[in-house]
Amino acid sequence: MKILSSHFHKRNRQKGSVVLVFITLLAIMVILATANSKALFYLHRNIKLVEQRQIERLNASQTNTVSIVESPVKPEAK
């Protein structure tokens, strides 16, 4: 009977190790998913900022165009 009981203890320890490895892998996956989510959030925010700056730059270039218009009346010389 001693052989049989040591066999069960060994199997229980193996099952415990498998559960520990599984939980560790699951924790690593959750950490990676959280990091990816955070990175995507910051990338989205940066893209919005770049888009906003581009829109401001394009609007500024349209309003800063200078039209040179000569007066049809020539000033009189004194």
A tleap script that builds the chain and sets N, CA, C and O, in Angstrom:
source leaprc.protein.ff14SB
mol = sequence {
  NMET LYS ILE LEU SER SER HIE PHE HIE LYS
  ARG ASN ARG GLN LYS GLY SER VAL VAL LEU
  VAL PHE ILE THR LEU LEU ALA ILE MET VAL
  ILE LEU ALA THR ALA ASN SER LYS ALA LEU
  PHE TYR LEU HIE ARG ASN ILE LYS LEU VAL
  GLU GLN ARG GLN ILE GLU ARG LEU ASN ALA
  SER GLN THR ASN THR VAL SER ILE VAL GLU
  SER PRO VAL LYS PRO GLU ALA CLYS
}
set mol.1.N position { 0.800 -1.203 0.000 }
set mol.1.CA position { 0.000 0.000 0.000 }
set mol.1.C position { 0.841 1.265 0.000 }
set mol.1.O position { 0.378 2.302 -0.475 }
set mol.2.N position { 2.070 1.211 0.522 }
set mol.2.CA position { 2.901 2.397 0.564 }
set mol.2.C position { 3.223 2.890 -0.841 }
set mol.2.O position { 3.258 4.099 -1.068 }
set mol.3.N position { 3.453 2.011 -1.765 }
set mol.3.CA position { 3.755 2.393 -3.136 }
set mol.3.C position { 2.572 3.141 -3.731 }
set mol.3.O position { 2.745 4.133 -4.440 }
set mol.4.N position { 1.407 2.674 -3.446 }
set mol.4.CA position { 0.206 3.280 -3.971 }
set mol.4.C position { 0.000 4.682 -3.414 }
set mol.4.O position { -0.359 5.584 -4.170 }
set mol.5.N position { 0.214 4.896 -2.124 }
set mol.5.CA position { -0.001 6.222 -1.540 }
set mol.5.C position { 1.060 7.216 -2.018 }
set mol.5.O position { 0.731 8.384 -2.226 }
set mol.6.N position { 2.302 6.808 -2.199 }
set mol.6.CA position { 3.329 7.736 -2.699 }
set mol.6.C position { 3.046 8.083 -4.155 }
set mol.6.O position { 3.365 9.187 -4.595 }
set mol.7.N position { 2.465 7.178 -4.897 }
set mol.7.CA position { 2.100 7.434 -6.286 }
set mol.7.C position { 1.041 8.542 -6.354 }
set mol.7.O position { 1.121 9.415 -7.218 }
set mol.8.N position { 0.060 8.517 -5.463 }
set mol.8.CA position { -0.989 9.543 -5.438 }
set mol.8.C position { -0.424 10.897 -5.026 }
set mol.8.O position { -0.829 11.914 -5.587 }
set mol.9.N position { 0.493 10.946 -4.068 }
set mol.9.CA position { 1.091 12.205 -3.642 }
set mol.9.C position { 1.895 12.842 -4.780 }
set mol.9.O position { 1.866 14.057 -4.973 }
set mol.10.N position { 2.600 12.010 -5.518 }
set mol.10.CA position { 3.389 12.512 -6.628 }
set mol.10.C position { 2.472 13.097 -7.700 }
set mol.10.O position { 2.766 14.151 -8.265 }
set mol.11.N position { 1.376 12.422 -7.976 }
set mol.11.CA position { 0.443 12.896 -8.990 }
set mol.11.C position { -0.217 14.199 -8.536 }
set mol.11.O position { -0.424 15.088 -9.362 }
set mol.12.N position { -0.551 14.340 -7.260 }
set mol.12.CA position { -1.153 15.572 -6.749 }
set mol.12.C position { -0.180 16.736 -6.876 }
set mol.12.O position { -0.586 17.845 -7.226 }
set mol.13.N position { 1.103 16.497 -6.597 }
set mol.13.CA position { 2.103 17.560 -6.742 }
set mol.13.C position { 2.238 17.978 -8.203 }
set mol.13.O position { 2.411 19.161 -8.496 }
set mol.14.N position { 2.161 17.015 -9.120 }
set mol.14.CA position { 2.246 17.340 -10.540 }
set mol.14.C position { 1.048 18.184 -10.966 }
set mol.14.O position { 1.198 19.144 -11.721 }
set mol.15.N position { -0.134 17.827 -10.484 }
set mol.15.CA position { -1.317 18.608 -10.817 }
set mol.15.C position { -1.205 20.026 -10.265 }
set mol.15.O position { -1.595 20.989 -10.924 }
set mol.16.N position { -0.670 20.147 -9.053 }
set mol.16.CA position { -0.464 21.466 -8.462 }
set mol.16.C position { 0.526 22.298 -9.257 }
set mol.16.O position { 0.349 23.508 -9.402 }
set mol.17.N position { 1.567 21.657 -9.771 }
set mol.17.CA position { 2.556 22.360 -10.586 }
set mol.17.C position { 1.950 22.831 -11.896 }
set mol.17.O position { 2.239 23.935 -12.357 }
set mol.18.N position { 1.113 22.001 -12.494 }
set mol.18.CA position { 0.460 22.378 -13.748 }
set mol.18.C position { -0.451 23.574 -13.518 }
set mol.18.O position { -0.491 24.491 -14.338 }
set mol.19.N position { -1.175 23.571 -12.421 }
set mol.19.CA position { -2.064 24.690 -12.112 }
set mol.19.C position { -1.249 25.957 -11.895 }
set mol.19.O position { -1.641 27.028 -12.358 }
set mol.20.N position { -0.129 25.852 -11.204 }
set mol.20.CA position { 0.735 27.006 -10.955 }
set mol.20.C position { 1.300 27.565 -12.267 }
set mol.20.O position { 1.321 28.780 -12.465 }
set mol.21.N position { 1.750 26.697 -13.144 }
set mol.21.CA position { 2.269 27.138 -14.446 }
set mol.21.C position { 1.154 27.797 -15.257 }
set mol.21.O position { 1.380 28.824 -15.896 }
set mol.22.N position { -0.033 27.222 -15.238 }
set mol.22.CA position { -1.168 27.787 -15.976 }
set mol.22.C position { -1.526 29.176 -15.458 }
set mol.22.O position { -1.754 30.093 -16.248 }
set mol.23.N position { -1.576 29.335 -14.155 }
set mol.23.CA position { -1.910 30.640 -13.567 }
set mol.23.C position { -0.827 31.660 -13.902 }
set mol.23.O position { -1.135 32.821 -14.172 }
set mol.24.N position { 0.438 31.241 -13.887 }
set mol.24.CA position { 1.532 32.138 -14.236 }
set mol.24.C position { 1.419 32.592 -15.687 }
set mol.24.O position { 1.569 33.779 -15.977 }
set mol.25.N position { 1.157 31.663 -16.597 }
set mol.25.CA position { 0.997 32.021 -18.009 }
set mol.25.C position { -0.203 32.940 -18.216 }
set mol.25.O position { -0.150 33.879 -19.010 }
set mol.26.N position { -1.267 32.661 -17.506 }
set mol.26.CA position { -2.457 33.505 -17.605 }
set mol.26.C position { -2.158 34.920 -17.119 }
set mol.26.O position { -2.602 35.890 -17.731 }
set mol.27.N position { -1.413 35.046 -16.031 }
set mol.27.CA position { -1.038 36.360 -15.506 }
set mol.27.C position { -0.163 37.115 -16.507 }
set mol.27.O position { -0.337 38.318 -16.703 }
set mol.28.N position { 0.772 36.414 -17.136 }
set mol.28.CA position { 1.632 37.049 -18.138 }
set mol.28.C position { 0.795 37.542 -19.313 }
set mol.28.O position { 1.024 38.641 -19.817 }
set mol.29.N position { -0.164 36.748 -19.750 }
set mol.29.CA position { -1.032 37.149 -20.858 }
set mol.29.C position { -1.857 38.377 -20.497 }
set mol.29.O position { -2.041 39.263 -21.332 }
set mol.30.N position { -2.350 38.442 -19.284 }
set mol.30.CA position { -3.136 39.601 -18.851 }
set mol.30.C position { -2.260 40.853 -18.819 }
set mol.30.O position { -2.696 41.930 -19.225 }
set mol.31.N position { -1.024 40.709 -18.336 }
set mol.31.CA position { -0.102 41.846 -18.299 }
set mol.31.C position { 0.192 42.341 -19.715 }
set mol.31.O position { 0.204 43.547 -19.964 }
set mol.32.N position { 0.427 41.420 -20.633 }
set mol.32.CA position { 0.698 41.809 -22.019 }
set mol.32.C position { -0.514 42.474 -22.665 }
set mol.32.O position { -0.365 43.458 -23.391 }
set mol.33.N position { -1.693 41.956 -22.414 }
set mol.33.CA position { -2.910 42.559 -22.972 }
set mol.33.C position { -3.111 43.966 -22.421 }
set mol.33.O position { -3.500 44.870 -23.160 }
set mol.34.N position { -2.853 44.157 -21.147 }
set mol.34.CA position { -2.988 45.488 -20.547 }
set mol.34.C position { -1.969 46.452 -21.138 }
set mol.34.O position { -2.299 47.600 -21.436 }
set mol.35.N position { -0.737 45.994 -21.308 }
set mol.35.CA position { 0.307 46.847 -21.889 }
set mol.35.C position { -0.049 47.222 -23.324 }
set mol.35.O position { 0.136 48.371 -23.724 }
set mol.36.N position { -0.554 46.275 -24.096 }
set mol.36.CA position { -0.951 46.569 -25.477 }
set mol.36.C position { -2.101 47.558 -25.513 }
set mol.36.O position { -2.117 48.461 -26.350 }
set mol.37.N position { -3.047 47.403 -24.629 }
set mol.37.CA position { -4.181 48.319 -24.573 }
set mol.37.C position { -3.717 49.731 -24.244 }
set mol.37.O position { -4.186 50.700 -24.840 }
set mol.38.N position { -2.805 49.842 -23.305 }
set mol.38.CA position { -2.274 51.144 -22.917 }
set mol.38.C position { -1.507 51.773 -24.079 }
set mol.38.O position { -1.642 52.969 -24.339 }
set mol.39.N position { -0.710 50.976 -24.770 }
set mol.39.CA position { 0.049 51.489 -25.915 }
set mol.39.C position { -0.887 51.957 -27.021 }
set mol.39.O position { -0.647 52.998 -27.633 }
set mol.40.N position { -1.941 51.209 -27.283 }
set mol.40.CA position { -2.906 51.620 -28.299 }
set mol.40.C position { -3.603 52.914 -27.916 }
set mol.40.O position { -3.868 53.753 -28.777 }
set mol.41.N position { -3.901 53.086 -26.640 }
set mol.41.CA position { -4.531 54.324 -26.170 }
set mol.41.C position { -3.619 55.515 -26.440 }
set mol.41.O position { -4.068 56.540 -26.954 }
set mol.42.N position { -2.319 55.380 -26.089 }
set mol.42.CA position { -1.390 56.481 -26.309 }
set mol.42.C position { -1.166 56.749 -27.794 }
set mol.42.O position { -1.035 57.904 -28.197 }
set mol.43.N position { -1.121 55.703 -28.611 }
set mol.43.CA position { -0.978 55.900 -30.052 }
set mol.43.C position { -2.181 56.623 -30.630 }
set mol.43.O position { -2.030 57.517 -31.464 }
set mol.44.N position { -3.374 56.243 -30.194 }
set mol.44.CA position { -4.589 56.907 -30.678 }
set mol.44.C position { -4.578 58.383 -30.292 }
set mol.44.O position { -4.956 59.242 -31.089 }
set mol.45.N position { -4.144 58.672 -29.067 }
set mol.45.CA position { -4.082 60.058 -28.604 }
set mol.45.C position { -3.064 60.853 -29.416 }
set mol.45.O position { -3.317 62.004 -29.768 }
set mol.46.N position { -1.916 60.247 -29.714 }
set mol.46.CA position { -0.897 60.938 -30.514 }
set mol.46.C position { -1.365 61.175 -31.940 }
set mol.46.O position { -1.072 62.220 -32.522 }
set mol.47.N position { -2.083 60.227 -32.504 }
set mol.47.CA position { -2.607 60.403 -33.860 }
set mol.47.C position { -3.604 61.559 -33.888 }
set mol.47.O position { -3.596 62.358 -34.824 }
set mol.48.N position { -4.456 61.655 -32.878 }
set mol.48.CA position { -5.403 62.772 -32.819 }
set mol.48.C position { -4.672 64.105 -32.702 }
set mol.48.O position { -5.077 65.094 -33.313 }
set mol.49.N position { -3.592 64.134 -31.914 }
set mol.49.CA position { -2.814 65.354 -31.753 }
set mol.49.C position { -2.147 65.755 -33.061 }
set mol.49.O position { -2.167 66.929 -33.430 }
set mol.50.N position { -1.558 64.795 -33.765 }
set mol.50.CA position { -0.916 65.084 -35.051 }
set mol.50.C position { -1.958 65.567 -36.057 }
set mol.50.O position { -1.705 66.510 -36.806 }
set mol.51.N position { -3.115 64.932 -36.077 }
set mol.51.CA position { -4.173 65.348 -36.992 }
set mol.51.C position { -4.624 66.775 -36.693 }
set mol.51.O position { -4.837 67.573 -37.605 }
set mol.52.N position { -4.766 67.085 -35.412 }
set mol.52.CA position { -5.176 68.430 -35.023 }
set mol.52.C position { -4.136 69.466 -35.442 }
set mol.52.O position { -4.491 70.543 -35.920 }
set mol.53.N position { -2.858 69.146 -35.267 }
set mol.53.CA position { -1.793 70.072 -35.679 }
set mol.53.C position { -1.773 70.248 -37.194 }
set mol.53.O position { -1.553 71.355 -37.685 }
set mol.54.N position { -1.997 69.181 -37.929 }
set mol.54.CA position { -2.022 69.276 -39.393 }
set mol.54.C position { -3.182 70.159 -39.856 }
set mol.54.O position { -3.028 70.983 -40.758 }
set mol.55.N position { -4.338 69.976 -39.229 }
set mol.55.CA position { -5.500 70.794 -39.593 }
set mol.55.C position { -5.217 72.260 -39.307 }
set mol.55.O position { -5.523 73.125 -40.127 }
set mol.56.N position { -4.628 72.547 -38.139 }
set mol.56.CA position { -4.289 73.935 -37.804 }
set mol.56.C position { -3.267 74.499 -38.783 }
set mol.56.O position { -3.371 75.656 -39.191 }
set mol.57.N position { -2.272 73.684 -39.166 }
set mol.57.CA position { -1.248 74.144 -40.094 }
set mol.57.C position { -1.847 74.431 -41.468 }
set mol.57.O position { -1.510 75.432 -42.099 }
set mol.58.N position { -2.728 73.558 -41.927 }
set mol.58.CA position { -3.338 73.769 -43.243 }
set mol.58.C position { -4.272 74.969 -43.236 }
set mol.58.O position { -4.315 75.725 -44.206 }
set mol.59.N position { -5.017 75.152 -42.157 }
set mol.59.CA position { -5.895 76.320 -42.061 }
set mol.59.C position { -5.077 77.601 -41.982 }
set mol.59.O position { -5.468 78.612 -42.565 }
set mol.60.N position { -3.973 77.583 -41.288 }
set mol.60.CA position { -3.123 78.768 -41.170 }
set mol.60.C position { -2.503 79.114 -42.514 }
set mol.60.O position { -2.373 80.294 -42.840 }
set mol.61.N position { -2.120 78.126 -43.295 }
set mol.61.CA position { -1.505 78.413 -44.589 }
set mol.61.C position { -2.525 79.007 -45.555 }
set mol.61.O position { -2.151 79.771 -46.444 }
set mol.62.N position { -3.791 78.678 -45.401 }
set mol.62.CA position { -4.815 79.248 -46.265 }
set mol.62.C position { -5.134 80.683 -45.873 }
set mol.62.O position { -5.402 81.511 -46.744 }
set mol.63.N position { -5.110 80.991 -44.598 }
set mol.63.CA position { -5.453 82.344 -44.164 }
set mol.63.C position { -4.271 83.285 -44.227 }
set mol.63.O position { -4.471 84.500 -44.209 }
set mol.64.N position { -3.058 82.787 -44.301 }
set mol.64.CA position { -1.881 83.639 -44.344 }
set mol.64.C position { -1.438 83.980 -45.758 }
set mol.64.O position { -0.405 84.626 -45.932 }
set mol.65.N position { -2.173 83.573 -46.755 }
set mol.65.CA position { -1.792 83.918 -48.118 }
set mol.65.C position { -2.030 85.405 -48.319 }
set mol.65.O position { -3.074 85.945 -47.953 }
set mol.66.N position { -1.042 86.045 -48.905 }
set mol.66.CA position { -1.111 87.493 -49.097 }
set mol.66.C position { -1.412 87.758 -50.559 }
set mol.66.O position { -0.715 87.285 -51.456 }
set mol.67.N position { -2.453 88.515 -50.772 }
set mol.67.CA position { -2.802 88.909 -52.127 }
set mol.67.C position { -2.248 90.304 -52.363 }
set mol.67.O position { -2.537 91.236 -51.611 }
set mol.68.N position { -1.461 90.436 -53.399 }
set mol.68.CA position { -0.898 91.739 -53.719 }
set mol.68.C position { -1.817 92.387 -54.743 }
set mol.68.O position { -1.974 91.922 -55.872 }
set mol.69.N position { -2.403 93.462 -54.301 }
set mol.69.CA position { -3.315 94.187 -55.165 }
set mol.69.C position { -2.768 95.600 -55.295 }
set mol.69.O position { -2.562 96.304 -54.307 }
set mol.70.N position { -2.543 95.988 -56.531 }
set mol.70.CA position { -2.049 97.336 -56.765 }
set mol.70.C position { -3.235 98.275 -56.893 }
set mol.70.O position { -4.267 97.956 -57.483 }
set mol.71.N position { -3.041 99.410 -56.330 }
set mol.71.CA position { -4.098 100.415 -56.404 }
set mol.71.C position { -4.184 100.958 -57.818 }
set mol.71.O position { -3.160 101.258 -58.432 }
set mol.72.N position { -5.386 101.087 -58.336 }
set mol.72.CA position { -5.510 101.627 -59.700 }
set mol.72.C position { -5.185 103.115 -59.759 }
set mol.72.O position { -4.879 103.638 -60.831 }
set mol.73.N position { -5.247 103.792 -58.635 }
set mol.73.CA position { -4.949 105.228 -58.604 }
set mol.73.C position { -3.517 105.394 -58.163 }
set mol.73.O position { -3.125 104.920 -57.097 }
set mol.74.N position { -2.721 106.079 -58.997 }
set mol.74.CA position { -1.339 106.301 -58.637 }
set mol.74.C position { -1.255 107.548 -57.745 }
set mol.74.O position { -1.895 108.566 -58.009 }
set mol.75.N position { -0.445 107.437 -56.680 }
set mol.75.CA position { -0.329 108.620 -55.827 }
set mol.75.C position { 0.362 109.770 -56.575 }
set mol.75.O position { 1.277 109.567 -57.374 }
set mol.76.N position { -0.106 110.955 -56.285 }
set mol.76.CA position { 0.453 112.131 -56.948 }
set mol.76.C position { 1.788 112.482 -56.314 }
set mol.76.O position { 1.962 112.421 -55.097 }
set mol.77.N position { 2.706 112.843 -57.162 }
set mol.77.CA position { 4.036 113.237 -56.671 }
set mol.77.C position { 4.011 114.694 -56.293 }
set mol.77.O position { 3.416 115.496 -57.012 }
set mol.78.N position { 4.616 115.060 -55.224 }
set mol.78.CA position { 4.625 116.464 -54.774 }
set mol.78.C position { 5.827 117.189 -55.251 }
set mol.78.O position { 5.987 118.375 -54.961 }
savepdb mol mol.pdb
quit
